[in-house]
Amino acid sequence: MSRLVVGLVDGRPIVPCQHEVMRAKPTAWIRCLVGGFGSGKTTGGILALLDHCCANPWTPAYGQSNPRTLVIGTTWSVLRDSAFAVWQETVPPELIREHRKADRATMLANGHQILWRTTKGKIEGGTVSGLYLDEAHQRHLR
C-alpha cells in the first residue's frame, strides 16, 4: 500500500500538530481541533479531510455514484475565506480533477467528491463518508 505524501502548494511545511491530526487514527467518530487564532486549526483540518478523501476513493461498488464528503460553514463567505481558501493553498492541483463553481463541488482525481455547503444550503438527504464543520463554534451550526 502506498502512502500519500503531501506538500503544501505554497511551500509551507506541515507543522507537527497538523501532521498528527492528519495521520491520527481516530478513536472516536469526531475529531475536534481547538486552538487560538492563527494556530493552524483550519490547515490541520483540511489535511485530515484530504487524508480521508484519499483513503476513500471511488471503486466499482459505487457504480454511477461517488464517495462524498460534506464541508459545511455558516455562510459561503465564511467557507470561501477559511476552509476553501486553505484548501486551495494546500492541496496540490494534480489531485483535483475539477471544481464546479455552479454547484460548489470539487471532484478529486480519485473520484471522491467534496460538496461545499452552508447551513442554509441543500444538505438534507445526502449520504456522505465524511463531514467537516468549519467554524463550528458559531451559533448557526448548533
C-alpha positions in Angstrom: 0.0 0.0 0.0 1.5 3.4 -1.0 1.3 6.4 1.3 0.2 9.8 0.2 3.0 12.4 0.7 1.5 15.9 1.0 3.5 19.1 0.4 1.7 22.3 0.8 1.3 24.1 -2.5 2.8 27.4 -1.2 5.8 25.6 0.2 4.9 26.0 3.9 5.9 23.0 6.0 3.3 21.0 7.8 3.8 21.7 11.5 3.9 18.7 13.8 0.5 19.1 15.3 -1.1 19.4 11.8 0.7 16.2 10.8 -0.5 14.5 13.9 -4.1 15.4 13.2 -3.9 14.4 9.6 -2.4 10.9 10.3 -4.1 10.2 13.6 -6.2 7.0 13.8 -9.3 8.5 15.5 -10.6 6.5 18.4 -13.9 8.4 18.2 -16.3 9.4 15.4 -15.4 13.1 15.9 -12.1 15.0 15.8 -12.2 18.5 17.2 -9.4 21.0 16.7 -9.2 23.7 19.3 -6.6 26.5 19.3 -6.1 30.2 19.1 -6.3 32.5 16.1 -3.6 31.5 13.6 -2.7 28.2 15.4 -3.2 26.1 12.2 -6.6 24.5 13.0 -8.0 25.0 9.5 -4.9 23.7 7.8 -4.8 20.7 10.1 -8.5 20.1 9.4 -8.0 20.4 5.7 -5.1 17.9 5.8 -7.3 15.5 7.7 -10.1 16.0 5.2 -7.7 15.4 2.3 -6.4 12.2 4.0 -9.9 10.9 4.4 -10.8 11.7 0.8 -7.6 9.9 -0.4 -8.3 6.9 1.8 -11.8 6.6 0.4 -11.6 6.7 -3.5 -14.2 5.7 -6.0 -14.5 2.0 -6.5 -16.7 0.0 -8.9 -19.0 -0.7 -5.9 -20.2 2.9 -6.1 -21.5 2.4 -9.6 -22.6 5.8 -11.0 -22.2 7.5 -7.6 -19.1 8.8 -5.9 -18.0 8.8 -2.3 -18.7 12.2 -0.9 -17.6 14.5 1.9 -19.6 17.5 3.0 -17.9 20.7 4.2 -20.3 23.0 6.0 -19.9 26.6 7.0 -22.3 29.2 8.3 -22.2 31.2 5.0 -20.4 30.9 1.7 -18.3 33.9 2.7 -17.0 32.1 5.8 -16.3 29.0 3.8 -14.6 30.9 1.0 -12.4 32.9 3.3 -11.4 30.0 5.6 -11.7 26.3 4.7 -12.0 26.7 0.9 -9.1 29.3 0.9 -6.9 26.9 2.9 -8.0 24.0 0.6 -6.8 26.0 -2.5 -3.5 26.9 -0.8 -2.8 23.4 0.5 -4.0 20.8 -2.0 -1.8 20.1 -5.0 -3.7 20.8 -8.2 -2.8 17.4 -9.7 -5.1 15.8 -7.0 -8.1 17.8 -8.3 -10.0 16.7 -11.4 -12.4 19.6 -11.5 -14.1 22.3 -9.3 -17.5 23.4 -10.3 -18.4 26.8 -9.0 -22.0 26.5 -10.1 -22.8 23.7 -7.6 -19.8 24.3 -5.3 -18.4 20.8 -5.8 -14.8 19.5 -6.1 -14.1 16.2 -7.8 -10.7 14.7 -6.8 -8.7 12.7 -9.3 -9.5 9.5 -7.3 -13.3 10.1 -7.8 -14.0 11.4 -4.3 -16.4 14.4 -4.4 -16.4 17.3 -1.9 -19.5 19.3 -1.5 -19.0 22.9 -0.1 -22.3 23.9 1.6 -23.8 26.4 4.0 -26.1 25.7 6.9 -28.9 27.2 4.9 -28.0 25.3 1.7 -29.0 21.9 0.4 -27.6 19.4 2.9 -30.5 17.1 3.6 -30.8 13.6 2.3 -27.2 13.2 1.2 -25.1 10.1 2.0 -21.5 11.1 2.9 -18.4 9.4 4.2 -17.1 12.5 5.9 -18.2 15.8 7.4 -16.1 18.9 8.1 -17.7 21.7 10.1 -15.9 25.0 9.5 -16.1 27.5 12.4 -18.3 25.1 14.3 -18.4 27.3 17.4 -20.7 29.8 15.5 -24.3 29.8 16.6 -25.7 28.8 13.2 -24.1 25.4 13.4 -25.7 24.4 16.7 
